[in-house]
Amino acid sequence: MSGILNTVDQRTNLVGENRLELLLFSLNSRQVFAINVFKVREVIKVPKTTKMPGSHPNIIGVASLRGVSVPIIDLRQAIGFPPSREENPEQNLIITEYNRTVQGFLVGQVRNIVNTAWTEIQPPPKSVGRSNYLTAITQIKEQDQTKIVEIIDVEKVLAEIIEYDVSISEEILDPTLVNDMVGRNVLIVDDSSTARNQIKGTLSQLGLNIIECSDGLEALNFLKGLCDKGKNINQELLMLITDAEMPEMDGYKLTYEVRNDPRMADLFITLNTSLSGSFNEAMVQKVGCNRFISKFQPDLLVEAVQDRLRELI
């Protein structure tokens, strides 16, 4: 199992090329699920866990990994299936880092990693409803059969366990800028409705008008539409806040396309992603983002908005 992730450094070149790699797994069902490899620290067999009284029902316990206590989430139960059976020999633990926290997801069989393009990743059908736990779907071929792969909205799973506070620290607010923020437009781009709502819940407190897009291609078409109408992009939008991972077009590719269109090349772009670490700092410089914020930090979002506004007034 350790060999699955031992070449992750070689995969960093995929980001910025509108490609990704997905770790495929099952939840003891016929369906195939996936998460992005860059969210994964390691895959291990299920260690001994300690139950924590009063914890969320989806947390089956805590495991000590290299001296660090890591909450273990039953992913099967978290997305609406019956709880996992205990002591299933096919069960594995996927250790991930999201939003500056480390957690383990209890899954079934871990299958393999597939390399694909974001253009092959599609939003889930609208017919599945808003309460689904998917950010996207794609297809793979196995033994001459085409299988649907369902990509989990981990941010939604975590938001139902961890209550994210959208309040803004009073000391962060610059009173000289409060009136200037009211009515200005901010474009947020994220395939997770949970993440969009978190950003919207934060910035709407400042009187900002939030425009939402669910992927990079939708956002690029929106921006081009403004430009085609002769609009000055910096008069129309205070800034763009984008996720990194999205179907159709990721945030890095979106930034690249914006920077290479002279009509909107100087649009202020903040990358707001659950992918953290020095790798993302390097990608921000490579593609030309103005700012990088690791999710979810309301005060840093407000600081980014205020810093941008100071440049304009």
HELIX and SHEET records of a PDB file:
HELIX    1   1 SER A    2  LEU A    5  5                                   4    
HELIX    2   2 VAL A    8  LEU A   14  5                                   7    
HELIX    3   3 VAL A   37  LYS A   39  5                                   3    
HELIX    4   4 LEU A   75  ALA A   78  1                                   4    
HELIX    5   5 TRP A  118  GLU A  120  5                                   3    
HELIX    6   6 LYS A  126  VAL A  128  5                                   3    
HELIX    7   7 VAL A  154  ALA A  159  1                                   6    
HELIX    8   8 GLU A  170  ILE A  172  5                                   3    
HELIX    9   9 VAL A  178  MET A  181  1                                   4    
HELIX   10  10 SER A  193  LEU A  203  1                                  11    
HELIX   11  11 SER A  204  LEU A  206  5                                   3    
HELIX   12  12 GLY A  216  ASP A  228  1                                  13    
HELIX   13  13 ILE A  233  GLU A  236  1                                   4    
HELIX   14  14 GLY A  251  ARG A  259  1                                   9    
HELIX   15  15 SER A  278  VAL A  287  1                                  10    
HELIX   16  16 PRO A  298  LEU A  312  1                                  15    
SHEET    1   A 5 VAL A 110  ALA A 117  0                                        
SHEET    2   A 5 ARG A  19  PHE A  25 -1                                        
SHEET    3   A 5 VAL A  32  ASN A  36 -1                                        
SHEET    4   A 5 GLN A 145  ILE A 152  1                                        
SHEET    5   A 5 LEU A 134  GLU A 142 -1                                        
SHEET    1   B 5 VAL A  40  LYS A  45  0                                        
SHEET    2   B 5 ASN A  92  TYR A  98 -1                                        
SHEET    3   B 5 THR A 101  VAL A 107 -1                                        
SHEET    4   B 5 VAL A  68  ASP A  74  1                                        
SHEET    5   B 5 ILE A  59  LEU A  65 -1                                        
SHEET    1   C 5 ASN A 209  CYS A 213  0                                        
SHEET    2   C 5 ASN A 185  VAL A 189  1                                        
SHEET    3   C 5 MET A 239  THR A 242  1                                        
SHEET    4   C 5 ILE A 269  THR A 273  1                                        
SHEET    5   C 5 ARG A 291  SER A 294  1                                        
END                                                                             
